[in-house]
């Protein structure tokens, strides 16, 4: 279902991430998922004006998963799942 869809994104470290949800939606919470554990957002990630912003710093390479609880314009709640793969800004060519 749309409620359990995983949105997959790929980016490089030191590049800004900006996710805007559907107009009229409100982000109630966003947390990082590590296995079966829910943690606070990583450093630098913020939810302002219902836009998720994050600038992963040097060394934040790898895969990060997040879950956002969203309230739509009708008052219904759903969760949005995000898988974000961060690659090094520069790579060494062999």
C-alpha positions as CSV (number, residue, x, y, z in Angstrom):
1,X,0.0,0.0,0.0
2,X,1.0,3.6,-0.3
3,X,1.3,3.7,3.5
4,X,4.2,1.2,3.5
5,X,6.0,2.3,0.3
6,X,9.7,2.8,0.8
7,X,11.0,5.9,-1.0
8,X,14.6,5.3,-2.0
9,X,17.0,8.2,-2.5
10,X,20.7,8.3,-3.4
11,X,23.0,11.3,-2.7
12,X,26.5,12.3,-1.9
13,X,27.9,13.6,1.5
14,X,27.9,17.3,1.9
15,X,24.9,17.6,-0.6
16,X,21.6,19.0,0.8
17,X,18.6,16.8,1.0
18,X,15.2,18.4,0.8
19,X,11.9,16.4,0.9
20,X,8.6,18.2,0.6
21,X,5.5,16.2,1.2
22,X,2.1,16.6,-0.4
23,X,0.5,20.0,0.0
24,X,-1.8,20.1,3.1
25,X,0.2,17.3,4.9
26,X,1.8,17.9,8.2
27,X,4.8,16.0,9.5
28,X,4.0,14.9,13.0
29,X,7.3,13.3,13.7
30,X,10.4,11.9,11.9
31,X,12.8,9.4,13.3
32,X,15.7,7.2,12.2
33,X,15.2,3.5,12.1
34,X,18.2,1.3,13.0
35,X,17.1,-2.3,12.8
36,X,14.1,-2.6,15.1
37,X,15.1,0.5,17.1
38,X,13.7,4.0,16.6
39,X,16.1,6.8,17.2
40,X,16.1,10.6,17.0
41,X,16.9,12.3,13.7
42,X,20.6,12.4,12.9
43,X,22.6,15.6,13.5
44,X,21.6,18.4,11.1
45,X,18.3,16.9,10.0
46,X,15.3,19.2,10.6
47,X,11.6,19.4,9.9
48,X,10.7,23.0,9.2
49,X,7.5,24.1,7.5
50,X,6.8,20.5,6.7
51,X,10.0,20.1,4.6
52,X,12.6,17.6,5.7
53,X,16.1,19.2,5.4
54,X,19.4,17.4,6.0
55,X,23.0,18.1,5.1
56,X,24.9,14.9,5.9
57,X,28.5,15.8,6.8
58,X,31.8,14.1,6.0
59,X,31.8,10.5,7.1
60,X,28.0,10.0,6.9
61,X,28.4,7.4,4.1
62,X,26.1,4.5,4.1
63,X,22.4,3.7,4.2
64,X,20.0,5.5,6.5
65,X,16.3,4.7,7.0
66,X,13.7,7.1,8.4
67,X,10.1,6.9,9.2
68,X,7.9,10.0,9.1
69,X,4.4,10.1,10.6
70,X,2.3,12.4,8.5
71,X,-1.2,13.8,9.0
72,X,-3.1,14.6,5.7
73,X,-5.6,17.4,5.1
74,X,-8.5,15.1,6.2
75,X,-6.8,14.3,9.5
76,X,-5.8,10.8,8.6
77,X,-2.4,9.6,9.8
78,X,0.1,7.5,7.8
79,X,3.8,6.7,7.8
80,X,6.3,7.4,5.0
81,X,9.4,5.3,4.9
82,X,12.6,6.7,3.4
83,X,15.9,4.8,2.6
84,X,18.7,7.2,1.9
85,X,22.1,6.0,0.6
86,X,24.9,8.5,1.0
87,X,28.0,8.0,-1.1
88,X,31.4,9.8,-0.6
89,X,31.6,13.2,-2.2
90,X,34.8,12.3,-4.0
91,X,36.0,8.8,-4.9
92,X,39.5,7.6,-5.7
93,X,39.9,6.3,-9.3
94,X,42.1,3.3,-9.5
